[in-house]
Amino acid sequence: MAIKATTYQTGTRVQEHELLPPQTCCPLCGADGPRQPVLRVQSNPEVLLLHCPRCSGYSTSRMPAHETLHRYYAHYYEGYSGSMRSPTSFARHFMNRVGSLMSTESADILDFGGGAGDLSRAIAAQLLRQGASRVHIDLVDYSSGLSRNDIPQVSIQPHLTLETVQRTGFDVVLASAVLEHIPAPWPVLTHLLAALRRGGILYVRTPAMAAILRLFERLRLPYDFTFPGHVHDLGQDFWEGILQRLPAEAGKVRMLSSRPAIVETSFRTNPFRTAAAYALKSPWYVLGRRYQLVGGWEVFIQRI
């Protein structure tokens, strides 16, 4: 069985006519110059994972065409039985990190790429328990129309694209497991940061699988980067260096937390994968950035 970059997604072999021409610059930071190949994503046609020495991000050497992505995401949620772990567990994780910084009266949440909004609704429920009187959620996703809401104090506005969101000054912006899917994520990240109110929190979770997949390649074990769904791999070095590279329109921000991401699965639903994930992540808390086999990364960024 091949190791995958995510819990439920799988990649598919992309044909030559389904790919864009190779890019000469980094799609993450725009740096023009050589990037080091670190991993073969697929062969015939060859797609490599490249490391940018400027931003420390990893991106595929070729990007899927728009039509290719449209076909891929038409079936994206097939076989998907729910959000990362328990939404309630994630919401507690979120509030434990930044709950003391949240409003106790009302809150506005922008959930970008949040599927049916499981995570944002769970955070909304936590905020209501903390004393908020109402929570509004702008939910941006292909499947945002599947959102449901059984909490009277919560309102949800679905959107297909980020451009249709008119509201600004969000208390929380979520981008959990989404930026790695976007061929050119830098303008999107800038947009998400600019949408925050002063004091607002951006949460981002991305895969950081490059080191693990390189190990599998060296051991001649099968692996799946989940291309063309995943086109980037963004770990600690990338996230802890981006604040110095953000454009002025992103506003002034500070990093509140940068650490291995919450484990996606639970012991109840997938005990072996969950135990393996904790075992992989644990050495980081002793070795720090010298250890890279963490699988995923998360950051909390505050606008100041």
Summary of the structure (lengths in Angstrom):
residues: 304
radius of gyration: 18.8
end to end distance: 46.0
largest distance: 56.6
contacts: 969
relative contact order: 0.17
helix: 31%
strand: 27%
